[in-house]
């Protein structure tokens, strides 16, 4: 059958038009995201502490754009405002909004979260939104266990790195506190069931850190309400943690760092904070926690006061932890 040349010509024109339209739509999408970022930067520039404004304004965009696009806008804002490095709270809120659309797809939302961005606040938010509204009965917990055991594992197109998987099990520690009604021992036991794998992999430490972190480092009002009756005062932290052993004991004390934030900014304060044990592993954990918290501040010291200040800080630590500091 002979094809009319005019038909071929018009088909070709339509094909080219489709390509141009697709390219223009892509450029329009990119321009729109950049425009959203510029609008938020302009609006928040009027506030004394811009990160709080970003946390409030970016989630509002999800009326018009996808979860992935909201994170793209976040990245654009971060590129323009170097003070906005900590976006964990924002990621919680973005995932919370997305999960509310269909709570049964919370595992899919967690898998769609951007890799390591915002200190993995996004998968935290997806998991928390699924379970936070109710304390679960023992029967409900038993029913949820298969999902909780598998949510951090590869499935479909999601193939998490070890860092992603570890942070996911950390968020499970938060979840355990919610579904147990802030019963610490029950939450720890759930970490043993969920985070210790039959093939020998073990994410128990990071899960237990999540259990104690929510006690000392709440993010949302629900977090504060959850632990209101069990959170110790600064003076009571040693007594509060003394009932635990080894991994649980180290997590309980190390995650209490917000009480001692001012002290650990000085070498002697960090040494004192980590003197709760002579166990090498426990001390390494504690110094690692303190130094990771100080890393951004130390980098700012390098920029503003030179390397010497950081060198002095690290040399003031015990010899066994100086290399870790550097």
Secondary structure by P-SEA (a helix, b strand, c coil): ccccaaaaaaaaaaaaaaaaaaaaaaaaaaaaaaaaaaaaaaaacccccaaaaaacccccccccccaaaaaaaaaaaaaaccccccaaaaaaaaaaaaaaacccaaaaaaaacccccccaaaaaaaaaaacccccccaaaaaaaaaaaaccccccccccccaaaaaaaaaaaaaaaaaaaccaaaaaaaaaaacccccccccaaaaaaaaaaaaacccccaaaaaacccccccccccccccccccaaaaaaaaaacccccccccccaaaaaaaacccccaaaaaaaaaaaaaaaaaaaaaaaacccaaaaaaaaaacccccccccc
